[in-house]
């Protein structure tokens, strides 16, 4: 799966999880069945999103895990390639000189 598609699915999954949890908490006060259904849907969407992250949040070139800073990374921390273009980073691979 494409890295852009993975980022979109993770964003949608987290959004659904947050909205279903808020609906269950705030609008389910008078209706405990609605609260239970919405909180269950929130947990299921969270687990689905976590499975997507574990399976497809990887560098397309080296297969290294991109769990940390998944949405901000532009260069793979393992192979130092650009995640969009695949070009290698020149120099120290994005690391600062000391």
C-alpha positions as CSV (number, residue, x, y, z in Angstrom):
1,X,0.0,0.0,0.0
2,X,1.2,3.5,-0.8
3,X,2.5,5.6,2.1
4,X,0.1,8.5,1.3
5,X,-2.8,6.0,1.4
6,X,-1.6,4.7,4.7
7,X,-1.4,8.2,6.2
8,X,-4.9,8.9,5.0
9,X,-6.3,5.7,6.4
10,X,-4.6,6.3,9.8
11,X,-6.0,9.9,9.9
12,X,-9.5,8.7,9.1
13,X,-9.2,5.9,11.6
14,X,-8.2,8.2,14.4
15,X,-10.8,10.7,13.5
16,X,-13.6,8.1,13.6
17,X,-12.3,6.8,16.9
18,X,-12.4,10.3,18.4
19,X,-15.8,11.2,17.1
20,X,-17.4,7.9,18.1
21,X,-15.9,8.2,21.6
22,X,-17.2,11.8,22.0
23,X,-20.7,10.8,20.8
24,X,-20.7,7.9,23.2
25,X,-19.6,10.1,26.1
26,X,-21.6,13.2,25.5
27,X,-24.8,12.1,23.7
28,X,-25.1,8.7,25.4
29,X,-25.7,10.1,28.9
30,X,-29.4,9.4,28.7
31,X,-29.1,6.3,26.5
32,X,-26.6,3.7,27.9
33,X,-27.1,1.5,24.8
34,X,-25.9,4.3,22.5
35,X,-23.0,5.0,24.8
36,X,-21.9,1.3,24.7
37,X,-22.3,1.0,21.0
38,X,-20.3,4.2,20.3
39,X,-17.5,3.4,22.7
40,X,-17.3,-0.2,21.2
41,X,-17.1,1.3,17.7
42,X,-14.3,3.7,18.9
43,X,-12.3,0.8,20.3
44,X,-12.8,-1.3,17.2
45,X,-11.7,1.7,14.9
46,X,-8.7,2.2,17.2
47,X,-7.6,-1.4,16.9
48,X,-8.2,-1.3,13.1
49,X,-6.0,1.8,12.9
50,X,-3.3,0.2,15.0
51,X,-3.3,-2.8,12.7
52,X,-2.8,-0.6,9.7
53,X,0.1,1.2,11.3
54,X,1.8,-2.0,12.3
55,X,1.3,-3.6,8.8
56,X,1.9,-0.7,6.4
57,X,3.8,2.1,8.2
58,X,7.1,1.1,6.7
59,X,9.7,2.6,4.3
60,X,8.9,1.5,0.7
61,X,12.6,1.0,0.0
62,X,14.2,-0.7,3.0
63,X,11.1,-1.9,4.9
64,X,12.1,-0.1,8.1
65,X,9.5,0.8,10.6
66,X,8.2,4.4,10.6
67,X,6.2,4.3,13.9
68,X,7.9,7.4,15.4
69,X,6.9,10.7,13.9
70,X,4.9,8.9,11.2
71,X,3.2,12.0,9.9
72,X,6.2,14.3,10.0
73,X,8.8,12.0,8.4
74,X,10.0,13.0,5.0
75,X,13.3,10.9,5.0
76,X,13.6,7.3,6.2
77,X,15.6,7.2,9.4
78,X,17.1,3.8,8.4
79,X,18.1,4.1,4.7
80,X,18.0,8.0,4.5
81,X,15.9,8.0,1.4
82,X,13.2,10.4,0.7
83,X,9.9,8.7,1.3
84,X,8.2,10.3,-1.7
85,X,10.8,10.2,-4.4
86,X,13.3,7.6,-3.2
87,X,16.3,9.8,-3.7
88,X,19.1,9.4,-1.2
89,X,19.8,12.3,1.1
90,X,23.3,13.7,0.5
91,X,25.7,14.3,3.3
92,X,24.9,12.9,6.7
93,X,21.4,11.8,5.8
94,X,19.7,14.6,7.6
95,X,21.7,14.3,10.7
96,X,23.5,17.5,11.9
97,X,27.2,17.7,12.2
98,X,28.8,17.9,15.6
